[in-house]
Amino acid sequence: MAAVRVRLALAGATVAMVAGCALPGQKAGVPAPSPSVVAPSPSPSAFLRAVWVLSPIGVNLREGPDRTAKVLNSVPQGTQVTATGFSPGDPGWYQVTFNGQAGWIAAKGLTSVHPQLAYASSGAGYYLLYPSGWQVTDRGADVEIVGAGGSQAPAPGASAAIPAPTGPRVYIHEGKDVDSVGNTPTSAGSVLSRDQVEVYGITTLEAVYSLTGGGVEADVRLKLDGTHAVLINFRSNAQADLATFTELLESFGVSLAQPSPSP
């Protein structure tokens, strides 16, 4: 898998969610408590950072910062914990306390230091986290999530032209299969990259474009089951915002299947 950027994988058990995180079928996000974030220090004893679990299947709380360490508990998606230490490496490990138990959770690709809210689609059977402060508009087959400075526009596949992005925004367009969710890019542009990725165990391609009218676009198509597929479309005037899209993909889950926590 070295040549593949694995975003989220693993399949096997029940998806657990906590208060403050939407269950599959719940359409409104509930904000997590506002964190008090202190810049980390090289000294482990001075390290303090608010962390949100991105992984849709949760993460294991382990006795030590190692994949082979004893599993103490499972921390569900959307949970906010406070990290009091960090062990570098791949994927890196945060030292946290969850439900009174002290342990370690994997960091890279599974957690975020940015406040998160939850959204779930009952019709298409998917759920995800998105940045606190962004606004969600649910139009059934089309869901739009707009960030600060972003503007609403027709969803991918709509007949009207999509204007150049003014801020980060995400569209999730549902169809019965990947061929019906629309062509990409949604506006004229040139390819910056095409990478094989895994989103909730589904292997697909992420295409990133430099748009002719300015800004960037990233697109991922996913077949969720025999009758559900989505196009996840991201647009922004700043290429640096692609990091937010990466976190959104890392949090994307499918309630039509039920895997187990990782790693």
FENBELKA-V824101 format. One record per helix or strand. SS is the DSSP state (@ for helix, = for strand). FROM is the first residue (numbers start at 1). TO is the last residue. If there is no record, write none. Layout:
BEGIN
SS | FROM | TO
SS | FROM | TO
END
This chain:
BEGIN
= | 5 | 6
= | 17 | 17
@ | 44 | 46
= | 49 | 53
= | 59 | 62
= | 71 | 75
= | 77 | 77
= | 80 | 83
= | 85 | 87
= | 93 | 98
= | 101 | 106
= | 111 | 112
= | 116 | 121
= | 126 | 131
= | 135 | 138
= | 142 | 146
= | 169 | 175
@ | 178 | 180
= | 189 | 199
= | 202 | 211
= | 216 | 225
= | 228 | 236
@ | 239 | 251
= | 253 | 254
END
